[in-house]
Amino acid sequence: MVIGAGFTGLLTARVLAGHFDRVTVLERDELPAGAAHRSGLPQARHPHGMLARGARIVEDLFPGVRAELAAQGAPVFDFGAGFATRLPYGWAPRRPVGIEVQSFDQTHLEAVLRARVRDLPRVELLDGFTVEGLHLSADLRRAAGVTGHRRADPGRTPVRIEADLTVDATGRRSRLPGWLTAAGLPSPRRLEVPSPLVYSSRMYELTGDQVPDWLVAFEMTLPPSVDRGGAAITVDGTRRLVSLVAPADELPPPRDDEALRRFAATLRSPHFAEVMERGRPVSPVYRCVVGGNLWLRYDRLPSRPDGLLVLGDAFCAFNPVYGQGLTVAALQARLLARLLRTADGPGRLAHRFQRRAARIALVPWLTATAADRGWSAGPASRPARMTRSFLDGILRRLPDEPELYTRFARVQNMVASPAVLLRPLLGRPVRRAEGCAVARLCGRVTRRHPRSPPSAGIWR
Ligand SMILES: Cc1cc2nc3c(=O)[nH]c(=O)nc-3n(C[C@H](O)[C@H](O)[C@H](O)COP(=O)(O)OP(=O)(O)OC[C@H]3O[C@@H](n4cnc5c(N)ncnc54)[C@H](O)[C@@H]3O)c2cc1C
């Protein structure tokens, strides 16, 4: 059983369908037939970019998805050539880097995946069903399903659904910690690195002669010095979804068009203001508080019920400005597929899965939080300072070093380990702090052999 039919839930259902006789996906929302917004997916109002690594996994699980989205207008292009990226210390070199990416509207991606999952013979998608608690075996050692109610039922009659394996894919606002506590079980420790950023997004239509020479425009934030930025993506031939990003108290209210335009003009990239000036708005302005980075350490629970897994944002959610959430969820779904091939039953799976899923989350967590610790005035820990100093050193060099940018783009798209960024450092004396920071980022790179590739599974 999978709770939540978001991106993670759909990928997980696809994986489980290869190993179980019956897979039930429970979703609170009434799911639309095609690409449409729904209340459980508020983030779809805002630009989403899937890193190349995530897109490859999705394509492996659902062959032909890229072509299907392309047929709906979502462009496929080279990351280096199609992105106009304003980095904190200058423009990213604009040339091909050999990494294919695709930009799309998030509702279209989910509609395509949902249709594929609905077609799987062993999967049942039960929408309009709100899960309200975990059902456990009498000795509390095994998750045996969930309890919930149909949204259409005014009396909220409790319904129990039993399962051999229960997966929480309910996203950042998962209520699983509370359900565990209510059952008298330990709940996971919360690791939080906050960010004050807010997105303000609107869809624009451009006529043929107004179409710019970029497919994605991105301006990176790097607190505390660069505290505002933006993202604009091409969702099809003429539409661009534009987002302005800043701390809540700096971003004008959604209804104040003039102030939003003035704000866009303060960015170092002119692309957002250009689209807002020339394009025709075809949606209201939507605002979203991103909520920073949150990791619920299910991997560290002293005891957990067997048969219970947590994936996607419900396990570890990142500040979305770094575009990592979908790819980390896809990597976890792939991990689950690998473990299921060797597992001897759903019971023993939970411990192994959660430990390895934590390894997947670690590098994205370190990169996101190394930057986001710049939002807090308090002193950062030594490892955080080292990681930040390494990141800063690389970012300073990118505008003038196209070859380094190509490697950085590979790391950013999670198709290469951060170890590939070591080479420019090795050309000059490596500061000890930098070496340690890279070692942490790479997982297994040792201080004695910093050139050796990391053996941690996530890069395979
Ligand atoms: C503004 C913004 C921009 C982003 N941009 C990017 C980006 O560019 N790239 C990227 O990789 N990631 C991005 N992300 C992150 C990305 O959206 C998430 O990582 C991803 O959607 C997580 O998917 P999920 O399925 O784990 O959770 P969700 O998408 O939150 O799905 C959870 C599902 O569970 C359902 N549910 C919840 N509770 C219950 C319940 N009790 N019973 C039944 N169903 C329930 C919900 O209705 C929902 O359908 C962005 C996020 C935001 C907020």
The ligand as a Gaussian input file, in Angstrom:
#p B3LYP/6-31G(d) Opt

LIG

0 1
 C        7.685000      25.912000      -4.881000
 C        8.338000      24.563000      -5.080000
 C        9.170000      24.386000      -6.170000
 C        9.807000      23.146000      -6.357000
 N       10.652000      22.988000      -7.398000
 C       11.289000      21.803000      -7.571000
 C       12.172000      21.604000      -8.655000
 O       12.404000      22.495000      -9.461000
 N       12.773000      20.374000      -8.770000
 C       12.548000      19.363000      -7.890000
 O       13.128000      18.267000      -8.040000
 N       11.717000      19.534000      -6.844000
 C       11.089000      20.713000      -6.668000
 N       10.237000      20.882000      -5.618000
 C       10.070000      19.758000      -4.676000
 C        9.081000      18.745000      -5.230000
 O        7.854000      19.372000      -5.491000
 C        8.906000      17.644000      -4.196000
 O       10.153000      17.112000      -3.863000
 C        8.014000      16.536000      -4.716000
 O        6.796000      17.013000      -5.195000
 C        7.767000      15.541000      -3.595000
 O        6.843000      14.615000      -4.018000
 P        6.117000      13.678000      -2.968000
 O        5.278000      12.779000      -3.801000
 O        7.113000      13.093000      -2.034000
 O        5.181000      14.639000      -2.122000
 P        3.902000      15.502000      -2.611000
 O        4.094000      16.003000      -3.997000
 O        3.697000      16.495000      -1.537000
 O        2.728000      14.437000      -2.657000
 C        2.113000      13.932000      -1.496000
 C        0.748000      13.357000      -1.871000
 O        0.181000      12.740000      -0.711000
 C       -1.175000      13.122000      -0.599000
 N       -1.527000      13.027000       0.838000
 C       -1.050000      13.787000       1.839000
 N       -1.569000      13.400000       3.020000
 C       -2.403000      12.363000       2.757000
 C       -3.236000      11.542000       3.566000
 N       -3.306000      11.709000       4.917000
 N       -3.969000      10.570000       2.975000
 C       -3.892000      10.376000       1.620000
 N       -3.126000      11.136000       0.813000
 C       -2.388000      12.118000       1.367000
 C       -1.217000      14.542000      -1.143000
 O       -2.517000      14.924000      -1.533000
 C       -0.253000      14.413000      -2.320000
 O       -0.906000      13.973000      -3.481000
 C        9.578000      22.092000      -5.428000
 C        8.736000      22.290000      -4.334000
 C        8.116000      23.515000      -4.164000
 C        7.219000      23.704000      -2.963000

